[in-house]
């Protein structure tokens, strides 16, 4: 768990540094073009295979529990064939009708970037299935190393190519080429490891039906999530233009909030993703063995410590976010968005972990319904609120969507496996404490920044606030030190 988390943090850290490089070399306009094209690629990848990896891992464990080793390879083979049956026609469709893509994007230049990355859809879909093979065998270290190497390859290629670009558009093109190269790398390496670990592609006929029935709700949910992100990338700039902004300003502002601010808010998902990566196979195994006590304990701790991860980050962003934006991106507006949006991380963290927990226990259809309800509220905000609050419509939409989904997920978890959730009571204590230390950090930073350099002021105010927050949570008995140590 610790090793997976460390590797995941290194990967996300490198990716974050690379994003800083992009924001400073490509600029907000180029970053906006890159984000818009990448968002549609994300939809296609998600549609092709997003629900398959977790389903492959779960069905592998089920086959292993039933004493059927051949069933494991059949599950993986069914996943590979299914992902190709979806991804290849999609790729061909967009290549054939590429001249019509200009009507989809707010800026026609996104068409070129999209077509550069498009060949990576099918190979990434297959890699996603192999990833499920690693999860099912609990080869978390292998998966984490490949993901880290993929990030490194993209960064090296991206930096080398982008520095050769002369215009914003050329640099955005080179950034897209780097993405495609990284996709190819992870596919080749993962395929080689798959074969080395005994993985084989065999006749998958008997596993198609269970794979598709279990993966479709997850795939649909994640596709809808990716599609909503793509819709945001298409709709929000257009709505901002409708409010009176010119096209360049609208794309630039979208680049700031989606390419700079939002990635900062999703920092806690790195650690939460590590929890999910390790817990999903274990909870699936406990579920099939009907070990209710282990399921209950896993759910309680997963929810609580996922929440705490966000709570420990929020005061730093809420108190010094504006300076963080200037420090990292040399963009004050990005910092203002981060400062004013920090509390989105609370419902976000609960939503991410609770959805993974429910999916591991076979409640994919329920999580799909809850997600769609939350997504509907997000899109409603995007369509209506920019006329009143501009880009903040995206932040309000995320907060509302995550909150609705998190509440519904927790209610279902309480119903199916936990008659009593101490997490709910502890949350009612943790959130006000977090809010208090947000204000403490904000005022201490404001005061210290007048007496010393802002960077020193940030280190002192955030450090003191973090220590005091941790001590307070321990004294209030919201954190069990023994559990945390384990």
C-alpha positions in Angstrom: 0.0 0.0 0.0 2.8 2.4 1.0 4.8 1.6 -2.1 1.8 2.0 -4.4 1.0 5.3 -2.8 4.6 6.6 -3.1 4.8 5.6 -6.8 1.4 7.1 -7.4 2.5 10.4 -5.7 5.7 10.5 -7.7 3.7 9.9 -10.9 1.2 12.6 -10.1 3.9 14.9 -8.9 5.8 14.6 -12.2 2.6 15.1 -14.1 1.9 18.2 -12.0 5.3 19.6 -12.8 4.8 18.9 -16.4 1.5 20.8 -16.3 3.3 23.7 -14.9 5.7 23.5 -17.8 2.8 23.4 -20.2 1.1 26.4 -18.6 4.3 28.5 -18.9 5.4 27.4 -22.4 2.2 26.6 -24.2 0.2 29.3 -22.4 -3.4 29.4 -21.2 -4.7 29.5 -24.8 -2.7 26.5 -26.0 -3.5 24.7 -22.8 -7.2 25.3 -23.4 -6.9 23.8 -27.0 -5.0 20.8 -25.6 -7.5 20.3 -22.8 -10.5 20.4 -25.2 -9.0 17.9 -27.6 -7.8 15.6 -24.8 -11.3 15.7 -23.2 -12.9 14.1 -26.3 -10.1 11.5 -26.5 -10.9 10.7 -22.9 -14.5 10.1 -23.8 -13.5 7.5 -26.5 -11.1 5.7 -24.2 -13.6 5.7 -21.4 -16.3 4.3 -23.7 -14.0 1.6 -25.0 -12.8 0.1 -21.8 -13.3 2.1 -18.6 -15.6 -0.4 -16.8 -13.6 -3.4 -18.0 -10.5 -3.3 -15.8 -12.3 -3.4 -12.4 -14.7 -6.0 -13.8 -11.8 -8.2 -15.1 -10.1 -8.1 -11.7 -13.3 -8.9 -9.9 -14.2 -11.8 -12.2 -10.7 -13.1 -12.0 -11.0 -13.3 -8.2 -14.3 -15.0 -8.5 -12.9 -17.6 -10.9 -9.9 -18.1 -8.6 -12.2 -18.5 -5.6 -14.2 -21.1 -7.5 -11.0 -23.0 -8.4 -11.0 -22.2 -12.1 -7.5 -21.0 -13.3 -8.4 -21.1 -17.0 -11.4 -18.8 -16.2 -9.0 -16.0 -15.4 -7.4 -16.0 -18.9 -10.9 -16.3 -20.4 -11.9 -13.2 -18.5 -8.9 -11.2 -19.7 -9.4 -12.4 -23.3 -13.1 -11.4 -23.2 -12.0 -7.9 -22.0 -9.4 -7.5 -24.8 -11.9 -8.5 -27.5 -14.6 -6.4 -26.1 -12.4 -3.3 -25.9 -11.2 -3.7 -29.5 -14.8 -4.3 -30.8 -15.7 -0.9 -29.4 -12.5 1.2 -29.9 -11.6 0.2 -33.4 -14.9 1.2 -35.0 -14.9 4.4 -33.0 -11.4 5.3 -34.2 -12.3 4.5 -37.8 -15.5 6.6 -37.6 -13.7 9.7 -36.5 -10.9 9.3 -39.1 -13.5 8.9 -41.9 -15.5 11.9 -40.8 -12.6 14.0 -39.7 -13.6 16.9 -42.0 -16.8 17.4 -39.9 -15.0 17.6 -36.6 -14.5 21.4 -36.9 -18.2 21.7 -36.1 -17.8 19.9 -32.7 -15.0 22.1 -31.2 -15.3 25.7 -30.2 -12.0 26.2 -32.0 -11.2 24.3 -35.3 -7.5 24.0 -34.3 -8.6 21.3 -31.7 -9.5 19.0 -34.7 -5.8 18.6 -35.5 -4.8 17.9 -31.9 -7.6 15.3 -31.6 -6.6 13.4 -34.7 -3.0 13.2 -33.6 -3.9 11.4 -30.4 -6.8 9.4 -31.9 -4.7 6.3 -32.8 -3.9 5.9 -29.1 -7.6 5.1 -28.3 -7.5 1.4 -29.2 -4.1 0.6 -27.7 -5.0 2.4 -24.5 -8.2 0.4 -24.3 -6.2 -2.9 -24.5 -3.8 -1.6 -21.9 -6.7 -0.9 -19.6 -7.8 -4.5 -19.8 -4.2 -5.7 -19.0 -4.3 -3.3 -16.1 -7.3 -5.2 -14.8 -5.2 -8.4 -15.1 -2.6 -6.8 -12.8 -5.2 -5.7 -10.3 -6.8 -9.2 -10.2 -3.4 -10.7 -9.5 -2.7 -8.0 -6.9 0.4 -6.9 -8.9 0.0 -3.3 -7.8 3.7 -2.7 -7.9 3.9 -3.7 -11.6 1.0 -1.5 -12.6 2.3 1.5 -10.6 5.8 1.2 -12.2 4.3 1.1 -15.7 2.1 4.1 -15.0 5.1 6.0 -13.6 7.3 5.2 -16.7 4.4 6.2 -19.0 4.3 9.6 -17.3 8.1 10.0 -17.5 8.1 9.1 -21.3 5.4 11.7 -21.9 7.3 14.4 -20.0 10.6 13.7 -21.7 9.1 13.6 -25.2 6.9 16.6 -24.4 9.6 18.9 -23.1 12.0 17.9 -26.0 9.3 18.6 -28.7 7.5 21.6 -27.2 10.7 23.6 -26.8 11.1 23.3 -30.6 7.7 24.9 -31.2 7.5 28.5 -32.3 3.8 29.2 -32.0 1.1 28.4 -29.4 -0.5 26.0 -31.8 2.8 24.2 -32.7 3.5 23.7 -29.1 0.0 22.3 -28.5 0.6 19.9 -31.4 3.9 18.6 -29.9 2.2 18.1 -26.5 -0.4 15.9 -28.3 2.3 13.9 -30.0 3.9 13.3 -26.6 0.6 11.9 -25.3 0.4 9.4 -28.2 4.0 8.3 -27.7 3.3 7.6 -24.0 0.2 5.6 -24.9 2.3 3.4 -27.2 5.0 2.9 -24.6 2.6 1.7 -21.8 0.9 -0.7 -24.3 4.1 -2.3 -25.4 5.5 -2.7 -21.9 2.3 -3.9 -20.3 1.8 -6.5 -23.1 5.3 -7.8 -22.6 4.8 -8.1 -18.8 1.3 -9.7 -19.3 2.8 -12.5 -21.4 5.8 -12.9 -19.0 3.4 -13.3 -16.0 1.5 -16.1 -17.8 -1.3 -14.2 -19.4 -2.7 -15.7 -22.5 -5.4 -14.8 -25.0 -7.7 -17.8 -25.4 -11.3 -18.5 -26.4 -13.3 -16.1 -24.1 -16.8 -17.2 -25.2 -18.3 -18.2 -21.8 -17.0 -15.0 -20.1 -18.5 -12.5 -22.5 -21.9 -12.3 -20.9 -20.8 -11.9 -17.3 -18.1 -9.4 -18.3 -20.4 -7.2 -20.4 -23.3 -7.3 -17.8 -21.0 -6.3 -15.0 -18.8 -3.8 -16.9 -21.5 -1.9 -18.9 -22.9 0.1 -15.9 -19.4 1.1 -14.9 -18.4 1.9 -18.5 -21.6 3.9 -19.0 -21.0 5.8 -15.8 -17.4 6.6 -16.6 -18.3 7.4 -20.2 -21.0 9.7 -19.0 -18.4 11.3 -16.6 -15.9 11.7 -19.4 -18.6 12.8 -21.8 -19.7 15.4 -19.3 -16.1 16.7 -19.1 -16.0 16.8 -22.9 -19.3 18.6 -22.9 -17.9 21.1 -20.4 -14.9 21.7 -22.7 -17.3 22.2 -25.6 -20.1 24.1 -23.9 -18.4 26.3 -21.3 -16.2 28.3 -23.8 -19.3 28.7 -26.0 -21.4 29.9 -23.1 -18.7 32.3 -22.0 -18.6 33.7 -25.6 -22.4 34.1 -25.3 -21.9 36.2 -22.2 -19.8 38.7 -24.2 -16.3 37.4 -24.1 -14.3 37.1 -27.4 -13.2 33.6 -28.5 -9.5 33.9 -27.4 -10.4 35.2 -23.9 -13.0 32.4 -23.4 -10.6 29.7 -24.5 -7.9 31.3 -22.3 -10.1 31.5 -19.2 -11.3 27.9 -19.7 -7.6 26.9 -19.9 -6.9 28.5 -16.6 -9.7 26.8 -14.7 -9.6 23.4 -16.4 -5.9 23.1 -17.0 -4.5 24.9 -13.9 -7.0 25.1 -11.0 -9.0 21.9 -11.4 -5.8 19.6 -11.4 -4.8 21.2 -8.1 -8.2 20.4 -6.6 -7.8 16.8 -7.7 -4.5 16.3 -5.9 -6.1 14.2 -3.0 -7.4 11.8 -5.7 -3.8 10.5 -6.0 -3.8 9.0 -2.5 -7.5 8.0 -2.7 -6.7 6.2 -5.9 -4.1 4.2 -4.1 -6.7 3.2 -1.5 -9.0 2.1 -4.2 -6.3 0.2 -6.1 -5.5 -1.9 -3.1 -9.0 -2.1 -1.5 -11.1 -3.1 -4.5 -9.6 -6.6 -5.0 -9.6 -7.2 -1.2 -13.2 -6.1 -0.7 -14.3 -8.1 -3.8 -12.7 -11.2 -2.2 -14.4 -10.5 1.2 -17.7 -10.0 -0.6 -17.6 -13.3 -2.4 -16.4 -15.0 0.8 -19.3 -13.2 2.7 -16.9 -11.8 5.3 -19.2 -9.0 6.5 -17.0 -7.9 9.4 -14.0 -7.3 7.1 -16.2 -5.4 4.6 -17.7 -3.2 7.4 -14.2 -2.3 8.8 -12.8 -1.6 5.3 -15.7 0.7 4.4 -15.5 2.7 7.6 -11.8 3.2 7.4 -11.7 3.9 3.7 -14.4 6.7 3.9 -12.8 8.3 7.0 -9.2 8.4 5.7 -10.2 9.5 2.3 -12.0 12.4 3.9 -8.9 13.2 6.1 -6.7 13.3 3.0 -8.7 16.2 1.6 -9.1 17.9 5.0 -5.4 18.1 5.5 -5.0 19.8 2.1 -7.9 22.2 2.2 -6.5 24.8 4.7 -3.4 25.3 2.6 -5.4 26.0 -0.5 -8.1 28.1 1.2 -5.5 30.2 3.0 -2.7 30.6 0.5 -4.3 29.5 -2.8 -3.9 32.8 -4.6 -0.2 32.8 -3.9 0.1 29.2 -4.9 -1.4 30.1 -8.3 1.2 32.8 -8.8 4.0 30.6 -7.5 3.2 27.6 -9.6 1.6 28.9 -12.8 2.5 32.6 -12.6 -1.2 33.1 -12.9 -3.1 34.9 -10.2 -6.5 34.0 -11.5 -5.7 30.3 -11.2 -4.8 30.8 -7.6 -8.0 32.7 -6.9 -10.0 29.8 -8.4 -8.1 27.3 -6.2 -8.6 29.4 -3.0 -12.3 29.8 -3.5 -12.9 26.2 -4.6 -11.0 24.2 -2.0 -14.0 22.7 -0.2 -14.9 20.9 -3.4 -12.3 18.3 -2.3 -14.5 17.1 0.5 -17.5 15.7 -1.5 -15.0 14.7 -4.3 -13.0 12.5 -2.0 -16.1 10.8 -0.5 -17.5 10.2 -4.0 -14.4 8.7 -5.4 -13.8 6.2 -2.6 -17.5 5.3 -2.0 -18.1 4.6 -5.7 -15.1 2.3 -5.8 -16.3 0.5 -2.7 -19.8 0.0 -4.1 -18.5 -1.2 -7.5 -16.3 -3.8 -5.8 -19.4 -5.3 -4.1 -21.4 -5.4 -7.3 -23.6 -2.3 -7.1 -22.5 -0.8 -10.4 -26.1 0.0 -11.5 -26.8 1.9 -8.4 -23.6 4.0 -8.6 -24.5 4.7 -12.3 -27.9 6.1 -11.4 -26.4 8.2 -8.6 -23.7 9.5 -10.9 -26.2 10.5 -13.6 -28.2 12.5 -11.0 -25.1 14.3 -10.0 -23.9 14.9 -13.5 -27.3 16.4 -14.5 -26.9 19.0 -11.8 -23.4 19.8 -13.0 -24.5 20.3 -16.6 -27.4 22.4 -15.5 -25.0 24.7 -13.7 -22.7 24.9 -16.8 -25.6 25.9 -19.0 -27.2 28.5 -16.7 -24.7 30.0 -14.2 -21.9 31.4 -16.5 -24.2 34.4 -17.3 -24.1 35.3 -13.6 -20.8 34.0 -12.1 -18.7 33.1 -15.2 -16.2 30.2 -14.8 -17.3 29.7 -11.2 -20.3 27.9 -12.7 -17.9 24.9 -13.2 -16.9 25.0 -9.5 -20.4 25.2 -8.2 -21.4 22.4 -10.6 -18.7 20.1 -9.4 -19.5 20.8 -5.7 -23.2 20.1 -6.2 -22.6 17.0 -8.3 -20.1 15.5 -5.9 -22.2 16.3 -2.9 -25.3 14.6 -4.3 -23.4 11.5 -5.4 -21.5 11.2 -2.1 -24.7 11.4 0.0 -26.5 8.8 -2.1 -23.4 6.5 -2.1 -23.0 6.7 1.7 -26.7 6.1 2.3 -26.4 2.9 0.1 -23.3 1.7 1.9 -25.0 2.2 5.3 -27.9 0.2 4.0 -26.1 -2.8 2.5 -23.1 -3.4 4.9 -23.0 -0.9 7.8 -26.0 -0.5 10.0 -24.1 2.2 11.8 -21.4 4.4 10.3 -19.2 6.3 12.8 -17.9 8.1 9.7 -21.0 10.2 9.5 -20.6 11.5 13.1 -16.9 12.1 12.7 -17.6 14.1 9.5 -19.9 16.4 11.4 -16.9 17.2 13.6 -14.1 17.2 11.1 -15.7 19.8 8.6 -16.2 22.6 11.1 -12.6 22.0 12.5 -11.3 22.2 8.9 -13.2 25.4 8.3 -11.7 27.0 11.4 -8.2 26.2 10.3 -8.9 27.6 6.8 -9.6 31.0 8.4 -6.6 30.6 10.7 -4.3 29.9 7.8 -5.7 32.7 5.7 -5.3 35.4 8.4 -1.9 34.1 9.6 -0.6 34.1 6.0 -2.0 37.6 5.4 -0.2 38.8 8.5 3.1 37.0 8.0 3.4 38.0 4.3 3.7 41.6 5.5 6.6 40.7 7.7 8.6 38.3 5.5 8.7 36.9 2.0 5.4 35.3 0.9 7.0 31.9 0.3 8.3 31.8 3.9 5.0 33.1 5.2 3.2 30.3 3.3 5.5 27.6 4.7 5.1 28.8 8.3 1.3 29.4 8.2 0.5 26.2 6.3 2.9 24.2 8.5 1.5 25.5 11.8 -2.1 25.1 10.6 -1.5 21.5 9.5 0.2 20.5 12.8 -2.6 22.2 14.8 -5.3 20.5 12.7 -3.7 17.1 13.1 -3.4 17.5 16.9 -7.0 18.8 17.1 -8.4 15.8 15.2 -6.4 13.4 17.4 -7.7 15.0 20.6 -11.2 14.9 19.3 -10.7 11.2 18.7 -11.6 11.3 15.0 -8.3 9.6 14.1 -7.1 6.3 15.5 -3.3 6.4 15.5 -2.9 2.7 15.5 -5.1 2.3 12.4 -3.3 5.1 10.7 0.1 3.6 11.4 -1.0 0.2 9.9 
